Amino acid sequence: MKPSLLLLPAALLLSCGRPAAPDLNPALSSITAGDLLRHTKVLSSDEFEGRAPGSPGEERTVAYLTGEFQKLGLEPGNPDGTYVQRVPLVGLTAQTEVRLLAGGKPVSVKAREEIVALSRRVLPEVRVDHSEIVFCGYGVTAPEYGWDDFKGVDVKGKTLLVLINDPAIPDPADPSRLDERMFKGKAMTYYGRWTYKYEKATELGAAAVLIVHETGPAGYPFAVVGGSWGRENFDLRRPDGNRGRVPVEGWIAGEKAAELVRLAGKDLHELKRQALQRDFRPAPLNATASFHVKNAIREVHSHNVLAKLPGAEPALRDEYLIYTAHWDHLGKDPSLQGDQIFNGALDNASGVAVLLEIAEAFTRLAPKPKRSVLFLSVTAEEYGLLGAKHYAENPLYPLAKTLAIINMDGVNPWGRTKDFVIIGLGNTTLDDLLAEEAKAQGRVIKPDAEPEKGFFYRSDHFEFAKLGVPASHSDAGTEYLGQSAEYARQKRDEYTANDYHKVTDEVKPDWDLSGAVEDAQLLFRVGYRVAQDERWPEWKPGTEFQAAREEMLRRAAGAP
């Protein structure tokens, strides 16, 4: 040993031969409020026409994202050498005549204002005639909770009237609270999602489903339903043309549902009370529903856009971390007076901007992370998570080698926060990494303050989670620096009431993206650790997706 080496500290000697930890500062500093705003303004500009799938706005969006990925020097995300994955969609624009009779009397309903009904069957015409309406509580069969709203009653050919969300079961020891042992208490389970209710109705052979909409539990007013569902809708193109799905899917405003039930000789408030009892049975109503759906059908060749940063370590290069953010929004509505473009600035041009900034940050690393990182911007989230569903069902890289999904759907546009909110906190070990990295920022993580609205099931990560891939979805913090305790609630409520899924979702003059920068840096740091760490992220014991992951890994290992 040379004499000079004898003077080196032992810690330094131990580090000899190991690569130095990379300096993350160049990567972190590349994430800026100016760049976030620039990308958001471009994607939410009128030129992009609201970014609807199958529109000129999609073409511009795909071109923009592809160009940005190329500028960053990222490889094409598709093994075929392109930056896109084709997503076969079908566009369905329904004109629906609805006739409701209750107690022998017609019940008038205003389309898009009080009722929305459509068919996702790829057929030019779908009819349901004089179908008996049956109130089926929450429309839930959950064996693990000993709960069954149907009790074996035959509902084939019936129209099911069901309540939104999960059964809200009071705690026997404290009726002011919900029972945590039933449907996660205040938090929503998948049984509360409208997608589950339609799936269950399909399984039981129902003719139609009307979900009773209530603004509080839904988290948005009925105008959002009418504005989204009352126009062209999309679905994945299935070999059977979706003929196996329940013929008619719909929503009815709470006040109109109460009127329908009253004219049928019952009281909706009382039926709702009964629906919270384990012994509830479906209640036939003295009412019928008829639907005549005429579908205008078009084939839509949409696209997920994706780029790849290959891992630096050959032995780990075929393991992937995926960042996701949906690029689509609601397009244009020529029937509107004045502004007709749903620009979708916060939802979700801003999330795509974060995706691009995190992608840039990873390109600034030297050396690059051990594992590969995929940046995936998906289509048709607004129409049922369709782009994410298509990738999850047709992965370009095996899901068994996909370590985690980190999803971005909207950013914090109102300044810095002391906290960072995780939707579904406690589901995965990703939360532990987030907590550590938030602490390094001088921040803390918190759970979703509105778990009853089921946000975990409402964005793209869910399509991966339900197949078993550990997934993280986050939201803006609620403790704004220098603001009152009510500031976060006030701003969120203003956005929900005034801008969510409306043409007014545009970049605002008072936006302050300093908090969005910190959130993006946090998500980058967590993703970097996933791409480097020896241990893969996992579902925590007892979570609803743990078994799916274990089965996926077992099959990938060749176990019988």
N, C-alpha and C positions, 0 to 999 in steps of 0.2 A: 504494500500500500504506500502511495506517495505521502510524504510528510504533510503536505498541504491538506490532504483529505482527512488526516487525523484530527484536524481542527474543526471539521464540519459537525454541526449538531446531529445528534442521533436521529431526530425526526427527519432531517433532510436526507441522511443516509438511507433511511427506510424507504424514502420516496423515490430513490434512484431506480430508473428503469420503468417507472410508471408515468404515463402522460399527465401533465399538469391539468388541473381542472380548468376548463375554458372560462374566459372572462365573459360573463353574460351582459355586461354593460352596453357594448355596442348593439347587441340584439334588443335589449330593453329600451335603449334610447331611440331606436328606429321606430318605435310605436309612438306616434304623436297625434295630438288633437287635430292638427291641421290636415294630416293625411286621412284620419277618420272622417273628417268633415268633407274633404274633397271627394272621396269615394262615395259617401252617402249622397252628396249633392248630385253627382253624375247619375247614379243608379235610380234616384228618385226624381229625376228631372222629367218634364213633360215629354221630352224626346223619347223616353223609354216606355211611355204609354201605360204605366202601371204594371209592367212586367208580367202580363198574363201568359201562361203556357200557350204555345201554338200561335202566338201573335208576333207582329214585327218587333214588339218590345222584348220578346224572348230572344229573337235573333240578335238584337243589339246587346242584350245582357250577356249572352253566351260569348259574343265577340269581345266584349269588354273584359270579362273575366279571363278568357283565354289569353288575351293580350297582356293583361297584368301578370299572369302566371309566367308567361314567356319572358317578360321584362325582368322578372326576378330570377330567371335562370332555372326554374323548376322543371323537372321532367314531366312529360305527359303522364297523367294518372291512369290512363287506360293502357293495358299491355299491348293493345293494337296500335299504339303509337299516337293516339289522339288525346285531346283534353276533354273528351265528352264520353258519356255513356248514354246510349239511346234509351228513352223511356217511352214505350208505346202506350199512349193514352187514347181515350175516346171522349170527345166533348158531347155533352147532352144538354140541350136547352129545352126545358119542359114548359109547355102550356097546359096547365092543369085545371080542369073543371071539378070543383068540390061541391058535393051536395050532402048536407048533414040534416038528418031528421031526428028530433027528440020529442018523445011524447006525442008523436004523430004530427008535429009542427016543424016547418023548416027553420033552420038556424042559419042566419045570414053570416057570411064570413068575408072579410076583405083580404084578397090575395096579397101576400108579402107584408101586410100590416098586422094581420091576425092569424094567418095560417100560411104555411109553406108546405107543399107536398110535391114530391117528384118520384121518378123511378130511375134507378141506376141499371135497370135491364136495358141492354142495347137492342131495343125494339122501337119501331116508329110509333107504336100505340100500345098502351097498357090500360086495362079496365079492371076496376073492382066495383061490383054492383051490389048494393043493399047488404053490405057486410055488417053484421051485428057488432056493436061497440061494447067492449068488455074492459072495465077498469081493472088493471093488473098490478096495482101498487107501484113498486119501483121496477118491476120487470126483471127481477133478480132471482137466480138460483145459485146459492153459494153454500155448498156442502160443508166447507170448513167452518162456517158460522152457524150451521144448522138452520139455514134460511132457504125457503122456497116460496116464492110468490105465486106459483102456478098450481101446486098441490095435485098435479096429475090431471088438471082440467084440460079438456081438449079445446084448443083455441085455433084449430085449423080453419082457415078461411075467415077468421074474425079480424076486426080492427082493434088493436090493443091501444088503450089509453094508459100511458105510464108516466110516472113522476120523474123529474130530473134528479140526477145524483144518486148517492147511496141512501139506504134507510138510515135516518138520523135517530139512533136509539138512545134515549136518555139513560144516564147512569142511575141504577136503582138506589144507590147510596146518596146521590146528589142530582136530582132531576134538572138542575140548572146547567149540568155538564153532559157531554155525550159519553157513552160507555166505550172506553178505549179497547175493550175486548171484542167489540162488534164493529166491523168495517173500519177499523183504525180510528174510531172516535170521530173527531172533527175532520181528519184528513180523508180525502176521497181515495177509494180504490178503483180498479179498472171497472168494477161493476157499476160505477156511477157514470161512466162515459157513455155518450150517446152511441158510439160505435158498438159497444157491448150490447146495448138494448136492441139495436137492429140485428146484430148477429144472433141474439137469443130468439128473436121473433122469427128469423129465417129458420133456425133449428126446429122451431115448433110448428112451422107451416102456416104462420099467420098471413093474412092478406095485406095488412097495412099496420103501421105503427105511427101514433101521434104522441110525441113527447110534450108534456105540459111545461112550457117555458116560464120560468120565474127569474127576474133580473138578478136578484141577490144570489141565489145558488149558482146560476149560470155564470155570473161574473160579467155579463154584458146585456144590453137591452135587446128586445126582440128585433129592433131595426137592424142589428148586426146580422141576425139570422136571415131576415128578408133581403138585405143587401148582398149577402153572400150566396145563399141557397136559391134566391129567386131569379138568378141569372144563369149563364152557362156553367155547368158543373162538369167535373172531370172524374174519370176513374181509369184504373189500369185496364187495358184490353185483355180480357180473359178468353180462353178458348171457347167457353160456353156462352159468351156474350152476357155474362152475369145472370143467366136465367135461373140460377139457383138462389138468388137473393130474394128477400121479401119484396113483393111487387111494388109497394109504395112505402116510402120513408117520409116522415114529416114532423113538423112542429106546430103546436097551437099555443097561442098566447094564454097566459094563466087566467085572465079575466074571461076570455071567450070559452075556455074549458069549463070554468065555473058556471057560466050561463048554460052551456050544453048539458051539464050534469043536472042543473036545477030543473031544466025543462024535461029532463028524463025522470024527474021525481025523486032525485037524491041530492045530497049536499056534499060538495067537493071537500070542504073542510073536514067533515066527519069521515069521509072516505080516506083522507090523508091520515087522520088519527088512527083509523083501523089498520092502515097499511104499515104502521109502526109496530104492530103486534105480530109475534111469531106465528100465530094461528090464522093470520089473514088468508082469505081465499078470494080468487077472482070474483068480481061483482059485475054480472051482466047488467047493462043499462038498457032502458027502453029507448034505444037510439040505434040508428044505422048510418053508415058512411058509404058514399059512392065517389069514386075517383075516375076521371077520364083523362089520362096523361097522353099528350102528343109530344113526342120527342123529335127535335131536329138533331140529327146525328152527324158528327164529323170525326174523321180520323185525325189524330194529333200526334206528330212525331216530336216529342219533347226531349229534353236533355238534362242530365246531371252534368256538372262541370267539375273536373277534378285534376289536381296536380300532385306530384310526388317528390319528396326529398328522400333519396335512398339512404339507408342507414350506412354508417361508416364501417361497421364491423360485419364482415361477411357471414359469420355464423348466426347473426341476429337480424340480418337485412330482410329476411322474409317474415318478420314480425312487425305489426303495424299499429300505430296510434292514428286515430282519425279525428280531425276537427270537422264539424259540420255546421252549416248555416244555410237556410233556404233562401234562394234568390227571388222566388216568385211573389207576386201579390195579386190584386184583384182586377187589374187591367182597366178598361174603360166601360162606362155605362152610357151609351148614346141617349137613353131615355131621360137622363137628368138635364135639368135646366142649368145653364152656367157651367161650372167646372164639372167635367165628366171623368177625370182621371184620378184613380186611386193610387197616388204616388208611392205610398208605403215607405215613407222615410224611416220611421222608427221600426216598422214591421215590414220587411226586415232588411232594407238597404243598409241600416246601421250594423246589423249582425254580420252581413257579408263584408262590410268595411273592416270589422274586427278580424274576420277570417283572413283577409288580405294582409292586414298589418301583422298578424301572428306569423303568417307565411313568410313575410319579409324578414321578421325577426329571426326565424330559423335559418334563413339563408345567410345571416350575418355571423353565425356561429363558426368558430374555428377551434378545434375540429368539429365536424358535424356529429350529431347524436348517433349512438350505436344502432338504434332501430330506425326503420323507415317511418316517415310521417306523411299522411295523406290529407290533403285539404279538399274537402268535398262540399260543393255547393249544390243543393238538391232542388229539384223542381216540385211544384204542385203540393207544397206543404199545406197551403190554405184550403186544399180540396180533399184533405184526409191523409196527409203525410205520404203521398203517393210516390214521390221520388225516392224518399228514404226507404219505403217499403220495397220498391223495385230493387234498389241496391241490396238491401238485406236479404231478399229472396234470390238475387242473382249477383252475389258478391264477386268483384273482380279480384279480390284477395280473400283467402279463406277466413271466415269469421272465427274459426278456432285459433287462428294466428293473429286475430285482431284484439289487441290488449284492452283498448278502451275507446269510448266515444266521448268527446268533449263538444257540447253543442252550444251555439250562440243564437239566440232568438230575441233581438232587441238589445239595446244598450242603455246605460244610465246617462241621460242627457242633461242632468240638473246639478252637476257638481260632485265634489268628493264626499265620500262617506266613511264613517268609522267602521262600518260593517260590510259584509258581503253575504248575500243570501243564497243558500243552496236549496234548490227544489228537490224534495225527497231526501233531506239530510238524514244520514244514518244508513243509507242503502249500500254504499260501497266504501272500500278503503281509499278511493279517490278523495273522499271527504277529509280523511286524515292528512293527506298531502296538502289539500286546500287550506286546512287549518294551520299547518306549519308555515306555509308560504304567506298566508294572510298575516300571521303573527310577525313574520319578518318585515312586513310592510307597516307594522304597528296597528293592525286591524284584527277584527274577529269575524268568525263565520256565525251565521244565524240560520235557523230554519225559516221556511216560507211562512209568512204571517197569515196566509189565506189557503191553507191546505185543502179546505173544503171545495175549492174551485178546480182541483185536479190538474194543476199545470204540468205535473210530471207526465201525464198521458197526452198532452196537447202539442208536443213538438217532436221533431224528427228523431231524437235519440231514442224515443220509446220503441220505434220499430226494431232497433237493434237490441234494446233491453229485453223485450219480450222473447227474443230468440236466445238470450243469455249473455250478450256482450255487456260488460260493466259500462255504465253510462252516467255522465254527469251533465246536469242542466242547472244553470244558475240564473240569478236575477239581481237587479240593482239593490244596493243596500237601502236601509231605511233611516239611518242616523246621519243626516247631512251636516257637514261642518258649518257652524255659524248659523244654522237654521233651527226653527222650533221643532218640537217633537211631532207636530202635526204636519210638517211640510211634506214629507214623503207621501202620506195618505192623500193630502190635498192634490199634489201633482199627479199621482196615479189616478185618482178619481176624475180629475179634469181630462186626462188623456183618454180614459175609458169612455167617458160621456161624450167628449167632443171630437175625438180623432180616431179612435180604434175602428179600423175597417171603414173609414170614411175618407172622402176626397180631401179632407183637411189634414191628413197625416203627411205633413210636409216639414222640411227643416224650419225650425222656429228661430227668430232673431235672438231669443234669450237662452239658447242652448249653451251649456257649459260642459264640454267633453273631458274635462280634467279627470273626473271620476271614471269615465269610460276607459281612459288610458290606463289608470291603475288597475281596473278590472281585467283589461286585456293583458297587461303585464303579468298579473297573477295567473291567468289561464295559460299563458306561455310558460311560466316557470313550472307549473304543475305538469304540463305536457312534456316539457324537457326532462323532468324527473322520470316520468313514465317511460320515455324513450331511452333512458339511461339505466334505471334501476334493475337489479337482479330479479326482484320479485314482481310478478304481474299484479295488476289491480284485481280485486276480488269482490264479489257480493258478500255482504256480511251475513252471518248465520241467521236463518229465519226469514230472509227477504224473499219476495214472491218470484224472483228470477234466478235464484241460486241453483235450483234443480236443473233448469234449462242449461245453464253454463256447465254444470258438472256432466250432464249427459252429452253436450257438445264435445267437451274435451275427452270424455271417455271414448266416444265414437272416433274422434280424430286419432286417438292412440291405438285404434284397432281392436279395442276390447269388444267382446261379443255382447 
